[in-house]
Amino acid sequence: MADIKTLEAHGVYGYAAVTGLTIQNERVIRRVEWLALKDIYEQIDVCYESASFDWVKIGITPSIQEAGAIIDHIHRQNPMARVVMDPVIKASTGKEFWKRLDRDDWEEVAAKCYLVTPNWEEIGWLYPGEDPGIRCAELSSRAGCHIYLKGGHHPGTPGRDYLWIDGEAEVLDAVDGVFSPKHGSGCVLSSALAANLALGYPLPIAAERAKRYIERFLGSNKTLLGWH
């Protein structure tokens, strides 16, 4: 729902393929009933019967391996489709999705994407005890994908994001304002990035526009549900 709201707020139309039925509200995810891959594939196929998709955003999956399988299926439909993947390892409510973290699998799947959007905690779980900047620089150089490192959990400067392109980082600092935590804010930012890329903006400009959009979302009210 947050993905579609964000896309429509940007003036682009989103089709959805559901990976799991979430029993949730803005405070808790009680459980997730994951759909079988064949059912996800069928959803993707019927969407492609109606339209052609050059940009695809991927959110929650039960594992990095399943995310890779979904990306492979998308590329069977359109080999030129560019994927923005939000690696949702654990929800802000505490619900854990990926039970097993394998660095090789993560980097193999990231190489299939145009852009991946981990947050500060997630990059730490993927590379425990290592410098996030060094890992992002190396991955964005070797894997051939770009990285938007979300800084909401940054230990020193919360709200400072980093965009890694070919091993080089651009810093995106937060503007002054009053921001409140929001349920699904990572999903919103990733969808805003996908929307701006679909609108034809170069990645650095798309990142800046998405950053300002999420700030407006975070500052829209003091509840866990933001306004689009």
N, C-alpha and C positions, 0 to 999 in steps of 0.2 A: 504493500500500500504506500509506504514512504517512497519507494522507487518511482512508482507511477505518478504520485503527486509532484515529485521533484521534476520529472521529465516534462509533465504538462505545464508546470510553472515556467519552464524554459521555452515553451512553444514547440516541443517535439513530442511525437506520439510514441508511446511505449507499448509493446506487446509483452505479455508475461507468460513464463513457463514456471510452474511451481515445483520446487524441489522437496518441500516438506510442509506439512500442515502443522503450524505452531499454535499451541494452546497457551495464550499469553495475554497480558495487558501491558501497560507501560512500565510496570514495576517488576514483573516476574514472567519468566517463560516456564510454564509448568512442565511441558514435555513437547517433543516433536515426533510426529509420525512421518518418517521419510518415505517418499515415493520411490518405486522401483525405477531403475534407469530406463527400462523400456517405456514406462509411462512419461518420463521426462522427455525422451526422444520423440514420442508421439506428439507431445505438446509443441516441441520445437518444429517438427515437420509440418504440422497443420498451420503454424504461424507463417512458415516459409511458402506455403501454398497461397497465402494472401498477399504477402509483401516480401521485398528483399531487404535484408538487414546487413549493413556494412559495419555497424557498431553494436556490440553486445556487452551488457554488464552482467557479471555473475556475482551472486552473493552467497548465502549460506548453502553448504553442502555437508554431508556427514564425514567427509574425508577429503584430503588433497587429491587422492587417487580418483575419486568420483568427479571432482572438479575437472581433472584432466580428461576424463572420459567424455564429459559434457562438451568441453572445448573441442575435442576431436570430432564429435558429432556435428557441432556447429560448422567446423571447417569442411566437413563432408558436404554440407549444404552450400557453403560459400567459402572457398579456400582463401578469399581475400578479406573475410570478416576480421575486424580488429576487436580484441577482447579487453575490457577493463574488468579486472578481477579484484574483488574485495575479499581477502582471505580471513573470513570470520571464524577465528579459532575458538573464541569464547565471547558470549554476549556480555554487554555491560551489566546485565542482571545477574551474571555469574554462571549462566548455563554454558557448559562446555560442549562444543560440537566435534572438533577433531580430537579423537582419543589418542592418536599416535602421530607424532611429528617426526618426519623423516626429511632431512635436509636435501638429500639427492632428489627425492620425489618433488619437493617444493620447488627446487631450482629447475627441474625438468618441465614442470607445469608453467612456471613463471616465464620460461623461454617461449612458450606458445602464446603469450599475451603481449599486447601492445603496452599495457600499463597495469601495474599491481599497486594496491593501496593499503599496505599494512599500517597499523598504528604502532606506537613506540613499544607497547607491551608485546605485541605480536612479533615484532622483529627480534625482541629479546628472547621470546620462547623458541623461535626458529634458530637463533644463534646464541645460545646461552653463554654468558661470560665473555662475549666478543664485542668489539667496538661496532655499534650499528652503522656509523658512517663508513667505516672500512668495508663492511659487508655489502652495504648498498652500492658503494662505488664499484666494487668488484663485480657484483651481480649485474648491475646495469651496463657494465662494459662487456661482460662475457655472455650473458644470457640473451642479449639483444632486445630486452624489454626495458621500459622506463619504470621508475618507482616514485610514487608519491607517498612519503613517509609522514603519516598524520601525527601531529605533535601534541594532541590533547593530554597525553599521559607523560609528556616530557618532564623529567625530574627537576630540571632547572628553569626552563622557560616554557611553561605550558602554553599551548597555542602556536608555537613556532613549528611550522611544517617545512619539509625539505622535498624538493623535486629533483630527482636524479635522472640525468640524461647523459648517456655515454660516459659514465664515470664522474661527471661533474655535477655539483649540487647548486641549486638556486634556493635561497632562503625566502620563505614566505611568512612574515611576522603578522601577528594579529593586530588589528587596529584597536584603538581604545574603545571600550564599551563595557556594558554589563552583560555577561553571558551566564546562562544557567545550563546545567547538564540536560541533555535531551535523549530520550529513548530512540535508538536507531540513527544517531547522528552520523556514524560512520557510513551507513548505507546511503544517507542523503548526500554526503560529500562525494562518494564514488559515483552516484547517479548524476550529480551535477557536473562532474568531470566528463562522464560519458555524453551527457546532453550537449555540453559546449563543444566537445570534439565533433559530435554529429552535426553541429551547426557550422562546422568548418573552421573553427578557431585553431591556430597553432597551439601545441601543447602548453608552452609557457603562459600564453594568454588565457587558455582554457583553465589552467590551474589557478591563476589569479582570480578569474571570475567565479570559479567554484569556491575558492576561499572566502570571498566576500559574501557569496550566497549562504554558506554555512554559518557565517557570523551573524547574518540577519536572522537565520533560523534559530540559532542559539539565544539571540537576544530578543526573540519575539514575545516571550513571556517567562514567568518564573516556574512554570510547571514542567513536567517531563515530556509534555507533548508540545512540539513547536508548530508555529503557523508557517505555511508556505505562501 
